[in-house]
Amino acid sequence: MRWASASAIAVTLIALGCARESAPTVAAQAAAPSTALVESARTTGARRWTIDGVEREAIVSLPPRRDGTSTPSPLVFVFHGHGGSASQVRKSYDAEREWPEAIFVYPQGLATPGALVDPQGRKSGWQSGLGAMDDRDLKFFDAMVADFIAHESADRLRVYCTGHSNGGGFTYLLWATRANVLAAVAPSAAAAGIRVNLSKPIPAMHVAGRRDTLVKFQWQEMTMQRIRSLNGCVAVGTPVGESGMLFASSGGTPVLLWITDSTHRFDRSCVGQMMDFFRQCSRNPA
């Protein structure tokens, strides 16, 4: 795993706790284009896959075609929460303007029983553990990754996942089962339950609200301690931006905690720093 190997200066800025607005990372020094410009330059639409006879769908936003360059694009998956939708989570994150060079994928979940809400499974969501629902969502993820690498010049060494609530829980499941595919993850308002076996360290950001009463902050605190221990992080972190604390790791798998006073509702204040965090992470070539 490489942590900002292409830009030691960027790591220094984060380690010093410089806010993105006053000291952007070297990889993102140019001002981000306006939302209107990003939208006009990107190609966005629905894409479908058939998984075990079931049609699956995602909103896909592709960066502009870059003639004359063979540089592959980073690939970012964003998973909605239980009862949410691909279009809703795309609007909530509004992440494309933060990383115009990346491919963004917003998958749509299927009807899923929830552990905390909707036990009848009437609303959309994601499997909660390995083997659940015949691993339909893990298979969906695998198919999407393979497709974007094969047909859209996605970078196999720069695949990232984030998600909110149930989508964040699924992001932790992907860490547990697809760590060899992911360069970094950033779950929000989620906890890694006992059925989620995190065993391989990878760079991680966790977003939490102290007033979250659905996925209780105490549960998230246990998960944050768990991933810091797994990743071999230092005991004392360094402030980053408005609400972040970066815990370095000698193994190149740092943990960034973004904790605010918010509730279970997604807090977009984390998104810019999240994209900066992802920029600095890539897998080592096999």
Sequence and secondary structure as in RCSB ss.txt:
>XXXX:A:sequence
MRWASASAIAVTLIALGCARESAPTVAAQAAAPSTALVESARTTGARRWTIDGVEREAIVSLPPRRDGTSTPSPL
VFVFHGHGGSASQVRKSYDAEREWPEAIFVYPQGLATPGALVDPQGRKSGWQSGLGAMDDRDLKFFDAMVADFIA
HESADRLRVYCTGHSNGGGFTYLLWATRANVLAAVAPSAAAAGIRVNLSKPIPAMHVAGRRDTLVKFQWQEMTMQ
RIRSLNGCVAVGTPVGESGMLFASSGGTPVLLWITDSTHRFDRSCVGQMMDFFRQCSRNPA
>XXXX:A:secstr
 EESTT HHHHHHHHTT  TTTS  GGG S    HHHHHHHSEEEEEEEEETTEEEEEEEEE    TT    EEE
EEEE  TT  HHHHHHHH  GGG TTSEEEEE  EE   SSS TT  SEE   STTGGGGHHHHHHHHHHHHHHH
HS EEEEEEEEEEETHHHHHHHHHHHHHTTT SEEEEES    TT    S   EEEEEETT TTTTHHHHHHHHH
HHHHHTTB SS EEETTTEEEE BTTS  EEEEEES  SS  GGGHHHHHHHHHTEE    
